[in-house]
Amino acid sequence: MDFWPEFLASSWGKEFVAGGFGGIAGIVSGYPLDTIRVRQQSCTPGSAFTILRHVASTEGPLALYRGMAAPLASVTFQNAMVFQIYAVLSRAFDRNVPASDPPSYKGVALGGFGTGALQSLMLTPVELVKIRLQLQRRNIPDNKNQITSYRGPADVARNILKQEGWKGIYRGLTITVLRDAPAHGLYFWTYEYVREQLHRGCRKNGQESFRTMLIAGGLAGVASWICCYPLDVIKTRFQAQSQSTPLRYTGIVDCFRRSVKQEGYNVLWRGLGTAVARAFVVNGAIFTAYETALKCLFINNNNNHANIKTENAI
């Protein structure tokens, strides 16, 4: 099978390192907004600004970064795998396209869909740990419902494995797949389509401007989040519950029914504005860091960089 030439020699070298830097930049820049989004989704009342002000005043600004170590520790490997899986699948789903040409939009969408489904196996435990830490309140005397106080990601993982086993660590896998598969398909398709519209011919020659990458990446992130947001709300609520407290939901469908019954259909879009703002910021940071890393770390190979496509994950 012929794969896209620019992914061959650089997949586990240039793209691995640059993708890691891009992912780290995306997490660091967007994590406070992600924490606010998670709290909005999990029944915390108030607007994004109200929650931001309350968290900063009662728990300290660093609370906005609580739980960041889990996704940060895995982001390099995760992004490298996303690059690799997408490169293979986008070709595998449409073998009629010559290796010298970019994958068709059909291959891009199906490749992204498969990539999202496969990466959910790695992402589910990371997001589970992250959500548990993001929802943990500290320095709140009247918080009687907080039974377990976690010291960090490793402590959360140990606690889950001890109380719930491996089944518990993969709580929410099904809905993560349902969220990420279509979201990644739309993400990669949107990115490829928008950058081609902004800079004709760039899909084949790889000569798009930095501005094109930033705009295309930001819009792709926004489109994919709007597509999957109701599922993300349900996923957050379902993963937030643990065995140390009474379970509110018996499953994904029960979580959906109860949430809508108690709070109306608007609950499925709670925090969307925060998520959209974060998506644009994060993807801008990812592409900026990715391109900068390629130029700085591999300055002696600039002739090869001209052919490297800058696709990345949400």
N, C-alpha and C positions, 0 to 999 in steps of 0.2 A: 504494500500500500504506500502510495506517495503522500507525504505530508507537506504542508506549507513550508517552503524552504527556510524562511526566517526563524522557524521554531526548532530546526534540527539541532545545530551545534550549540545553541545558546539556551536551550530550555532549562537545563539544570545548572547553568552558570550565570550568565547575564540576567536572564529573566527571574531566576530564583532569588538572587540578591536584590535586584531592583524591585521586584514584586514585594519582597519583604519590607523594604524601606517604604514603598508606597502604602502597603497595608498598615504599617505602624503609624505613618503620618495621618492616615485616614481615621484610625482609632483615636489617637491623641486629640485630633482636632474636633472630632464629632462626639466624643464620649459624654461630655456633660449634657448635650442635647439628647443623647440616647438614654441617659439616666432619667431625665425629665420625662421623656416619652414613655418609658416603662412605668413610672409612677403615675402618669396620667391614665395609662391603660389599666392599672390595677386598683382603680377606685379612689385614688387620691384626689380630693376635690380641688378646684381652682384652675386658673389659667397657667400656661407655661411659666409666665413671669412670676406669678404668685408662688408657684412651687419652687422656682429658682430662688426667690428671695427667702422663703421659709427654710429651705434646706441650708442655704448659706449662713443664715442667722442662727439656726438651732443646732446644726451639725457641723458647720464649717464648710468652706469652699471645697476642701479635699473630698467631701462626701460625694461630690459630683463625679469623682473618678473611682469610687468604690467598686471593686470587682473588675477593674480594667486589666489586672494581671493575667486573668484567664484567657481572654481573647488575644491579648498582646503576646503571650507566650506561644500561641499557636498560629499566629497570623502569617509568619514567614512560610511555614510548611503548607498551610492552607492555601495561600495565594499561589504558591508554586504549583500545587496540585491542580488548582482551578485552571491555571494557564495550560498545563499539560493535558488535562482531560478535555478542555474545550478545543484545543488545537487538534486533537485526535478525532473527537466526535464530530466537529464541524465538517471534517473531511469524510468521515465514515458514513454519514447520513446522505452524502451527495457525491458519489465517486465519479460522476460524469464530468465534473469540472476539472480542467487541466491543473496540474500542480503549479504552473506558472501564474495562474489566476487566483484571486481571492475566493474563498468559499461563497457559494450562493447565499442569498438571504434565507432560503429554506434550510440550508445546512447550518447557517449561523443560529437560527431560531431553535432547531432541533438539537444542535450541539449544546446550546446554552441550557435547554430544558434538561438534557441528560446530565450536564455538569451540576446543575442545581440539585438534582435528585441525589447524585452520588456524594456531593460534598455535605449533604445533610447528615450523613453517618458520622462525620467528623465534627460538624458544627453543633449538633444537638446537645452533647454534654457540656460544651463550652458555654453555650447560651443559657443552659439550665443553671450552671454555677454563677454566671454573670448576673442573671435575673435575681437569684436568691440573695446575692450580696447587694445589688442595687436597691432592693426593697427592704433591706435591714436598716432599722432606725437605731440611732445611738444618741446618748445624752438627752433622752426624752423620759423624764421621771414617770409620767403617767402612762407610758406605753406598756400596759399590762399584758397585751397579747403577744409580745415578743418573748418567746420561750427560749429560743436558741440564739446565742450570740456567736457569730462566726469570726474567726481570726484572719481568714483569708481564703483564697480559692481552694488550696489543698485541704483545709479544714472542712469546707463545704462538701467537697468530693468524698472525703472519708466518712463524713456524717451520713451522706446519702447512701453510700455503699453499705454502711453498717446497718442502717434502718430499712433500706429498700432493695439492696442488692443491685445487680447490673440492670435489672428491669427499671429501677428507679433512676439510674443515671441516664437512661435513654427515654425518660418520660417526655412525651411530646414529639417523638421521632416522626410519627405519621403526619402530624400537622405541619412539621417543619418541612417535610418533603412536599406536601401539598402547597406550601407557601413558596419554597425556593425554586422548585422546578419551573413553573410558569414565569416566575419573577425573573429568573436568570435568562430564560428564553427571550422574554421581552427586552431585558436589559441589553443583551448583546445585539439583538436585532435593531433596537433603537439607536445604539451607539454607532453601528455600522451605517445605518441609513442616514442619520443626521450628519455625521462627518463627511459622507459622500455628497450630501446636498450642500454643505458649507464649503467643501473643497473638492471639486470634481476631479475624479481620477486618483484620489489619495488612497483608496482601498487597494489599488494595484501598485502604485509607486511608493507608498508610505511617506509622502512628502507633505503631509498636512501640517498646518501651523500649530503652534502651542495653544493659541486661542481656540482653534477648532477642537482640539482634544479636550480642553477644559469645558467648553460649552456642550459638546456631544456627550461627554462623560456625566456632566451634571444633569442634563435632561434625561439621559438613560436611567440614572439613579432615581430621579423623581418619578418617571413613568413606571418603573418596576415597583416602587413602594406604593403608589396609588393602586396598582393592580392587585397587590397582595395584602393590603393593610388590614382589612377585616380579619383575615386569617392570623395576622400577626398579633392582633388584640387578643383573640381567643388563645393563641399559643402562650402569650405572656401570662394570662390568667391561669391557664392550666398548669404551666410549669412553676408558677409561684407557690402553689400549695405543696406542702410536705407532710410526711407522716407524723411530725412532731406536733402538728395542729390538726384539728378536725378537717377532713377533706370536704371541700365545698362542692366539688364536681366529680362525678363518677367517670366521665369521659369527655371527649371533644364535643359531641353532639349535646350532651347535658350542659356543658359549659356555655355553648352557644344559646341554648334555650333559656337557661336561667339568667344569663346576662341580658338578653333582649327583653325577657319578661319583666325583670326588675328595673332596668334602666332605659329601655327603649332601643330602637335600632341605631340611634345616634351614638350609642356606646361603641359601636363597631368602627367609628371614625374618630374616636377621642384621641387627641394627640397627633392627628394627621399633619397639622401645620408644622409641628416640631419635627416630625419625621421627614417631611419634604425639605425643610430648611437644612436639616442635618444631611440628607442625601446629597444635596447640591454641594455643601461644604466639604463633605467627606470625599466625594468623587473628584472634586477640584484638587483637594490635597493629595489624593492617591496618584492622579496623573502627573501633578507637579513633581512630587517626590520620585515617582517612577522614572520620568524623563531625566530629572536632575541626577539621579543615581547612575543611570546609563552613561551620561556624559562625564561625570566625575570619576566613577570607578573604572570605567573602560575607555578612557580618553585615547588610548593607543589603538583602539579598534573602531574609530569613528566611521571608517568606510563601511563597516558592517552594520553600524547602527541605523544607517539610512533605510535599511530594509526591515527593521524590527517594528512590528505593529504594537500599538500600545493599548491592547484590550486588557481590561482588568475586571474583578468581581465587585458587588455592592459591599 
